[in-house]
Amino acid sequence: MWLFTKFGFFSVVKKGTNDDLTIRSRTRSDLDRLRNHYLPSLSASRAHEGTDYPWRATASASALAEAMSAIAQDIDYANFKDEVAFSLGKDRAKRYGRVWSALYDMSDDLSEPHQEGFEGLPWQQSASTGKAVAYGGVVIDPNGYVLMREVKNHFDGYVWTFAKGRQDKGESPRQTAQREVREEMGIDATILSAIPGEFAGGTTINRFFLMLTDRGTPDLTFGNRETERLIWATAEEAKRLIAQSTNTKGRQRDLAILQAALALLPAEPPLKRAIARRNDWQSKFMPAARVTVPLETRYSLQEMATIIRGSLPNSQDDKWFIFYEDGVLHCHRSWTGICIFRVHFRPCDSGWQAWQVEINRHSGQYTATDEREDLALLDMLIEQLLIFCPAS
């Protein structure tokens, strides 16, 4: 890791088998400033002439992490290059500036999965009926409880319903749905999957996403000009809440949306095995050293429901952490967080198709090189840890 700060430039690496990190620098004074002001446990500086970094010292990873927190707390400047000129001098600022210039037109050459437009969605761009289209979210917690919103003044006969609305100019369906959830429920929720089907309302065709949030994230007293309050509900409670609406067409639509959302869960909530989320466990990014292999595996809606749930380790013997987000299944080693597989899904006539997998080829993270063995391992993970896992 290269670390550019207002008091010095450092290269942090791990040498050998011990747990200490080696912190290298071009000047001894940079290490002195780091030790004197942020990292008192940093070892004495050692000269290492004839190398790229003539000075180096060691510290534990935990000590460096604590120092990094203090460094972040000391950021009090609006322009980094200007601050470097004041703190380390104009010559150092010019050197940092040359690095900045070299990176100026850097492309997004290692993108993370980020589907756009109608990619990976089960709908056509225009509704078949010619009605305007609205997008929304059915928000659940990891155990499948449903977050409902009470409509302000029970407008248009709605009492309890979901967040939805029409697209703003330039928005994608995902952006519209997440914005509506944010505006009408006060939360940012993660998209798990599009909910297949279209649901007719009085004036719009409605398309929904199944979304996930932590149980404690929503403020149940949240309210604004559209929402009175929020409530967590079981599936049966959600049905009873929706049934309070006097808008007959809207009530029928919301019950159909709820049923379609529940069909994406592996069992009737509350789930015995919680849905895995990215922040439940350590996870590292998929490196550029990878191969991409096409797939043609198809899964039914019920099988897909178990895949969407993912898998959380329960003990040290569980070697995998697997979670699903918006069309992508992420498979990580539980002990290290290393990403081994990233499987991409899209809707098809019979359910869903796994159409592509990215496989880690970083020799320091994953030593396998045989694609057939990799695909056999992936099939085993999906079948044994997800589809045929007995606990619901």
PyMOL commands that set and color helices and strands:
alter all, ss='L'
color gray80, all
select helices_A, chain A and resi 28-37+61-73+80-88+90-102+152-157+173-185+235-242+248-262+278-280+301-309+371-387
alter helices_A, ss='H'
color red, helices_A
select strands_A, chain A and resi 2-4+9-13+20-25+46-47+55-60+132-140+146-151+160-161+163-166+190-200+204-212+227-233+290-299+320-325+328-333+339-348+351-360
alter strands_A, ss='S'
color yellow, strands_A
deselect
rebuild
show_as cartoon
